[in-house]
Amino acid sequence: MRPWSRIFLIGFVLWLATVIVTAGTGNSNLVPTVVLFGSFLVPVTFVVWAYGRGRSPQVTVELLFIAFVVGGVLGVLGASVLESLLIRPSIVMYVLVGLIEEGAKLAALLFVTRRLTSRTIRDGIVLGATVGFGFAAFESAGYAFNALFTAEGLSLTQVVETEVLRGILTPVGHGLWTAILGGVLFGAGGRLTAPVVLSYLGVSLLHALWDSMSAIAIAITLVLTGQRWQFELLRIGRVPHVSAWQVHVYTLINWAGLIAISLVALLWLWTIIVAGRRKPEILHQ
């Protein structure tokens, strides 16, 4: 069994055991363990997997740890500060969130790799993914913690559901987007060239589309299946009831959109990987 699969299996068993014991005993002291295990398991597994896929001797375990923890925390903190200062509810909110969070992760990647004397595209992908997964882990821990509190009191079920959903989606989210940025950045020798800026704007757009997919799916569903009385209620600011069929249509469109966004990002990353194979030499600063 490979290291990444052992880490995932052992971590999953420990997380599942913690969930069962917490639910059975009602011991709230175990909740932080549930939150941390569930939030970090998938990101850490993918970092270990990426580490084993090939990198230069410069990409050490120590550097990966710094990229994951320091890069992830700096990215979350930077994004939180900027979002609190700049974002107000509006139709461009999703675009601003994408620009801010991808910019924060790019800045964190530049910071943690500033002392590297040479760079390869593959190293950029691995380190970019590590920063992205670190960001995702700390962000997921925050979402899981918030899910704990409901109107009925503390809800372990909500925490577990949040962690499972975010764990499934994490590999095609922050880690993938920052891997793309890291590959392009290192391909440019670590400089903010035009391709790097365009890639930043591109992954920010993917991020915005991802975050807004639910709203887009609702709008498309209404356009395709909406009744006149539903539009009348919306016009006066009331939320109309929806049919079971409309719920099914919404779910299909929402997941189809997320899959399409993921495929675009994966194809983009693949082209960067291919470019790295054609240009295997190290790019010196």
Number of C-alpha atoms within 10 A of each C-alpha: 6 9 12 18 14 12 18 18 14 12 19 16 11 16 20 16 13 17 21 13 13 18 16 9 9 12 10 12 9 15 19 13 16 25 24 19 20 28 27 21 20 26 28 21 20 22 24 20 17 19 19 13 10 12 18 12 8 13 18 12 12 10 16 23 17 18 28 29 19 20 31 26 21 23 28 21 15 18 22 15 11 15 16 9 9 11 14 11 7 8 9 11 17 21 18 21 22 24 20 22 23 26 21 23 29 22 15 25 30 19 14 19 20 10 8 12 12 16 24 26 30 28 26 28 29 30 34 35 32 35 35 34 33 32 31 28 31 21 19 22 23 14 17 26 20 14 19 18 14 10 6 6 8 14 14 22 13 17 23 21 13 22 28 16 10 22 19 11 14 22 19 16 22 26 26 24 30 30 27 29 32 34 30 32 28 29 25 19 20 24 15 15 13 10 15 22 15 14 20 25 18 19 23 24 20 21 24 19 19 21 17 17 20 18 13 17 20 18 13 16 21 17 11 11 14 15 12 9 10 15 16 13 13 12 10 8 9 11 12 13 9 13 11 9 11 17 13 12 18 22 16 13 19 22 14 14 18 20 14 13 19 20 13 12 20 16 11 16 20 13 12 22 18 13 16 21 13 9 13 12 12 17 16 12 12
